[in-house]
Amino acid sequence: MKDLQQLVRPNIWSLKPYSSARDEFKGEASVYLDANENPLRDNYNRYPDPLQWTLKAKIAEVKGVAAESIFLGNGSDEPIDLVFRIFCEPAVDNVVAMNPTYGMYQVCADINHVEYRKVALNKDFSLNADRILRATDANTKIIFLCSPNNPTGNLLDKKEVEKIITSFDGIVVVDEAYIDFASEGTLMAELDNYPNLIILQTFSKAWGLAAVRLGMAFASPEIIGLFNKVKYPYNVNALTQEFVSKALDNTAQTKAWIDTILKGRSYLVGELSKNKLVEKIYPTDANFVLVKVADAVGIYNKLAEKGIIVRNRNSVAMCGGCLRITVGTEEENRSLITALQHLQ
Ligand SMILES: *Cc1c(COP(=O)(O)O)cnc(C)c1O
């Protein structure tokens, strides 16, 4: 890896971040007259902890990492955008990503005026590390990987991922939004070995909290420090911090949900494989299944008429004819299967 300073935009490296009232006085006091808050309301009238230490302490325990290696943001969308703003000089630098993959990486690249280089996955959606590495040049700051990948559903081969991390001298972002549904493959234990690795996870999927908007980035304390410098001072509101803190007290619930979703996934795969409209079911390590069907647009529309909405991925690279189906409740899964039986 290059020196961090060589990778970071010079204006960000030298940035003096906004210093809030909560940053400047951190102890306990009896009279707070420092933040122009309204003292008359007795709850939610105070600015929240800008670095969310109470929440991070709980996440640190659940994930087995130091609290200093955690960044929390308004969904994963926030750390995805921040890595561009921290590392990529607009109109100069570029990033490399596998294709097909999650659409937000390209949207953030476009917003930040950063060239986005797409590298095709193999036909079976596996990762070719050498092809990714060949697409990089001196101005490549970040490589984006997604495992399990969206919309294909497969886990990437850990050896290929680690080859990219160890061979590339810039930043590697590995998006593990769906890792809770995979039986292996997280790079969390490797965080200390790879100073250029940023792992993304989220409360939106297995934790069932898409509405509260909380995403996590795990990286070296130095990289986390850069995130903290660039983020909005109060990027995670007090309601979200408290709500997710409570959810973390019941990890057994999340585990039970994951079990149920995995059973639902097996049911869907089993039933879909009996349906004549289904040409191929791609192997999945996520809470969705990508299926190739005879007529994706036609089937999408007919399901929608029955009030069943799946994701039409027909126009995504290498996904022609494909629908992406999220695992639902037992009843929802049965509705989908019944509807598809009637269409064949
Ligand atoms: C759903 C998803 C996320 C989660 O995004 P949030 O902003 O945390 O809700 C991140 N990455 C991928 C690949 C996803 O599919």
The ligand as an SDF file (V2000), in Angstrom:
LIG
                    3D

 15 15  0  0  0  0  0  0  0  0999 V2000
  -28.6430   -3.1050    0.2680 C   0  0  0  0  0  0  0  0  0  0  0  0
  -27.1950   -2.8650    0.0260 C   0  0  0  0  0  0  0  0  0  0  0  0
  -26.4790   -2.0030    0.8570 C   0  0  0  0  0  0  0  0  0  0  0  0
  -27.1200   -1.3160    1.9930 C   0  0  0  0  0  0  0  0  0  0  0  0
  -27.2320    0.0270    1.7990 O   0  0  0  0  0  0  0  0  0  0  0  0
  -27.7610    0.9220    3.0200 P   0  0  0  0  0  0  0  0  0  0  0  0
  -27.4930    2.3070    2.5480 O   0  0  0  0  0  0  0  0  0  0  0  0
  -26.9360    0.5340    4.2180 O   0  0  0  0  0  0  0  0  0  0  0  0
  -29.2060    0.6170    3.2280 O   0  0  0  0  0  0  0  0  0  0  0  0
  -25.1240   -1.8540    0.6310 C   0  0  0  0  0  0  0  0  0  0  0  0
  -24.4990   -2.5240   -0.3470 N   0  0  0  0  0  0  0  0  0  0  0  0
  -25.1570   -3.3660   -1.1530 C   0  0  0  0  0  0  0  0  0  0  0  0
  -24.4240   -4.1000   -2.1800 C   0  0  0  0  0  0  0  0  0  0  0  0
  -26.5320   -3.5390   -1.0020 C   0  0  0  0  0  0  0  0  0  0  0  0
  -27.1830   -4.3480   -1.8410 O   0  0  0  0  0  0  0  0  0  0  0  0
  1  2  1  0
  2  3  1  0
  2 14  2  0
  3  4  1  0
  3 10  2  0
  4  5  1  0
  5  6  1  0
  6  7  2  0
  6  8  1  0
  6  9  1  0
 10 11  1  0
 11 12  2  0
 12 13  1  0
 12 14  1  0
 14 15  1  0
M  END
$$$$
